[in-house]
Amino acid sequence: MIKRFAIYLSCAALTLNLVWVPLARAQGLSLIRDAEIENILWAYTAPILRVAGIDPNAATINIVADDSLNAFVAGGPNIYLFTGLLRRSDSPEQTMGVIAHEVGHIAGSHGTRTRDLMSDLQIQGFITMILGFALAAASGQSGAAGAATLGGAGLSTNALLAHSRAQESAADSAGLTYMDDIGVSATGLYDFLKVLENEEYLAVGRQSPYYRTHPVTRERINFVGEHVRNSPTSNARLPQKFYLWHEIMRAKLTAFLESPGRVLQVYPETDNSLPARYARAIAYYRVPNLKEALPRIDELIAEHPNNPYFHELKGQMLFENGRGGEAVGPYKEAVALLPHSPLLRTQLAQVLLESGDPKQNLEALSNLKEAARYDHSNGLTYHLLSIAYGREGNIGMAALSIAEKALLEGDRDTAISQAQRAMHLLDNGSLNWLRAERVMNDAEDLDRT
């Protein structure tokens, strides 16, 4: 479980660690991790989850590296937000409106209900097919079977569409309630629905996935619009820092996902705002041109010395350009400023392990153990743990770490074999032995899900 930590937000490096989880692998999604962007999104999401009666510590936010305008929930309280949606949202209220709508789906258990309906419709379709063949046999008309089957398919489609429209309306209603409860204007959700409405006139291949999976109707737009006109929070504004955070998030995603040349066009030197300066520092680092990048991040550090993400960016610049020894200091400073960030601790540990200094191994191991305590979902953490434990001669814990990484990635065979190896090497009945047993049992269940 990921512990939610104090939020300190400004500009920093997008680590762009690709993360595979079983659901993401099944759907062909690439997920990215970044401490700052995740913190921004948690600032948006945690209050909504609380008023919806959902424990934020039981939920996850997943950032999908895809330029599509899309978002969805799956597998329980797990929210997936696409980088295209985040970059194209014009305000924090717009993103929060989408999140509130998705939380409405979670609170309404819509995923489970849809699966149940589809199961029922499959059974009904089978019955319709049998009745069609019975009708054909009784009438002697072979076409009767096909007509009955097609009729059943039409009824199933209509049932699913009606079910989907009902769920979208219910999620809208819940989301509007949540936005009112946290005192944030729902104009963002209304604006987003208007954007989707415009996609109705696009060719099917050009419509966003969100439009296709979240059908927009005039009734939905009118309902949300009426709420906005009458809600006491419609003219409310968030604290100014939210608007800065939002522009920082958009600038960071643009800086890492677009070419450096394009970034410098979008954020020219004439733009002296913090998001623009941050985007240009990242763009020059990606060229790579450290002669331009380092002075820019040093300038930001001088202005905001207590911002952990500026130090993180400097450490990343140095580390990825072969200056790992110099990167240790900035990463240590970042961790000192935000000690409960598992991603920052994992990054520091990676730099320490790759320094080649055996004396750094125990410090790396300490940071990795702390990172794993806060976040069980980062495969890189377990990969580095296996290296650190191996260097200490603790082969049992190294095997357990490999097994935990394999389980995260859906690699059943490796997870089972390494968990069994760990159980053979660890003290029978110890906490770590029990962890290995749990990993093995969970891995054995993979082929049954």
Buried (B, 14 or more C-beta within 10 A) or exposed (E): EBEBBEBBBBBBBBBEBEBBBBBBBEEEBBBBBBBBBBBBBBBBBBBBBBBBEBEBEEBBBBBBBBBBBBBBBBEEBBBBBBBBBBBBBEBBBBBBBBBBBBBBBBBBEBBEBBEEBBEEBEEBBEEBBEBBBEBBEEEEEEEBBEEBBEEBBEBBEEBBEEBBBEBBBBBBBBBBBBBBBBEBBBBBBBBBBEBBBEBEEEEEEEBBBBBEEBBBBEEBBEBBBEBBEEBEBBEBEBEEEBBBBBBBBBBBBBBBBBEBEEBBEBBEEEEEEBBBBBBBBBBBBBBEEBEBBBEBBEEBBEEBEEBBBBBBBBBBBBBBBEEBEBBBBBBBBBBEBBBBBBBBBBBBBBBBBBBEEEEBBEBBBBBBBBBBEBBBBBBBBBBBBBBBBBBBEBBBBBBBBBBBBBBBBBBBEBBBBBBBBBBEBBEEEEEBBEBBBEBBEBBEEBEEE
